[in-house]
Amino acid sequence: MDVDGRVQRLGGRHSIAINARLVAATNRDLKAMVADGKFREDLYFRLNVVPLRIPPLRERPEDIPVMLTAFLESLSRKYGARKRLAPEVLQALSDYHYPGNVRELE
């Protein structure tokens, strides 16, 4: 998409006006990568219009029981079997470090 909000289909001859927003995520420090010359500065500033930092799961353990409940409810609906976690299982899952973040919890 160019700055005027137009795109051209791959192999196309004409550009098309669109109204879109892009949401991008990374686990890299793009600002440092720009400083090191490993990421384009112009792209960084186009992507970094409204930066949001969501801390990793290990920094917000209070979210783990809420997420587990949501995951279990979803699986219960999918498979038609209501399941619950024993308190000691919930505690063990809450104490884990989760290097894979939410994907690992799920």
C-alpha positions in Angstrom: 0.0 0.0 0.0 1.4 3.4 -0.9 0.9 6.6 1.2 -2.2 7.5 -0.8 -4.0 4.2 0.3 -3.7 2.5 -3.1 -2.5 -1.0 -3.9 -1.7 -2.8 -7.0 -2.5 -6.5 -7.4 0.4 -8.8 -8.1 0.7 -8.8 -11.9 -2.0 -6.1 -12.1 -1.8 -3.0 -14.2 -4.0 -0.6 -12.2 -3.9 0.5 -8.6 -7.0 0.2 -6.4 -8.0 2.6 -3.6 -8.4 0.8 -0.2 -9.0 1.9 3.3 -7.1 -0.4 5.6 -5.1 -0.5 8.9 -2.3 -2.9 9.5 -1.6 -4.5 12.8 1.9 -6.0 13.2 3.5 -7.8 16.0 7.1 -8.9 16.8 9.2 -10.3 19.6 12.2 -8.3 18.3 13.5 -4.9 19.4 12.9 -3.1 16.1 14.3 0.2 17.4 17.6 -1.5 18.2 17.5 -3.2 14.8 17.0 0.2 13.1 20.0 1.5 15.0 22.1 -1.5 13.9 21.0 -1.1 10.3 19.1 -4.4 10.4 15.6 -2.9 9.9 14.5 -0.1 7.6 13.9 3.1 9.5 11.1 4.3 7.2 9.2 1.0 7.7 9.8 1.2 11.4 8.1 4.6 11.6 5.2 3.5 9.4 4.6 0.5 11.6 5.2 2.3 14.9 2.2 4.8 14.7 0.4 3.4 17.8 2.9 1.1 19.7 1.4 -1.3 22.1 3.5 -3.3 24.5 1.9 -6.5 25.9 4.1 -7.9 28.6 4.9 -11.6 28.3 2.8 -14.0 30.3 5.5 -14.6 32.9 5.2 -10.9 33.8 1.4 -11.2 34.4 0.7 -14.5 36.1 -2.7 -13.2 37.3 -3.9 -13.6 33.7 -3.1 -17.4 33.6 -6.2 -18.6 35.5 -8.5 -16.4 33.4 -6.9 -17.6 30.1 -7.0 -21.3 31.3 -10.7 -20.9 32.0 -11.4 -19.4 28.6 -9.4 -22.2 26.9 -11.2 -24.9 28.8 -14.6 -23.4 28.1 -13.8 -23.3 24.4 -12.6 -26.9 24.4 -15.7 -27.9 26.4 -18.0 -26.4 23.8 -15.9 -28.0 21.0 -15.9 -31.5 22.4 -19.1 -31.4 24.5 -17.3 -32.4 27.7 -17.1 -30.1 30.7 -13.7 -30.3 32.4 -12.2 -28.4 35.3 -8.6 -28.1 36.6 -7.7 -29.3 40.1 -6.4 -26.5 42.3 -2.9 -28.1 42.4 -2.8 -28.3 38.6 -3.9 -24.7 38.3 -1.2 -23.7 40.8 1.5 -25.6 38.9 0.4 -24.0 35.6 0.4 -20.6 37.2 3.9 -21.1 38.6 5.4 -22.1 35.2 7.7 -19.6 33.3 6.1 -20.0 29.8 9.1 -19.3 27.5 6.6 -19.9 24.6 4.2 -17.3 26.1 0.4 -17.6 25.5 0.9 -20.1 22.6 2.5 -22.5 25.1 -0.2 -22.1 27.6 -2.9 -22.7 25.0 
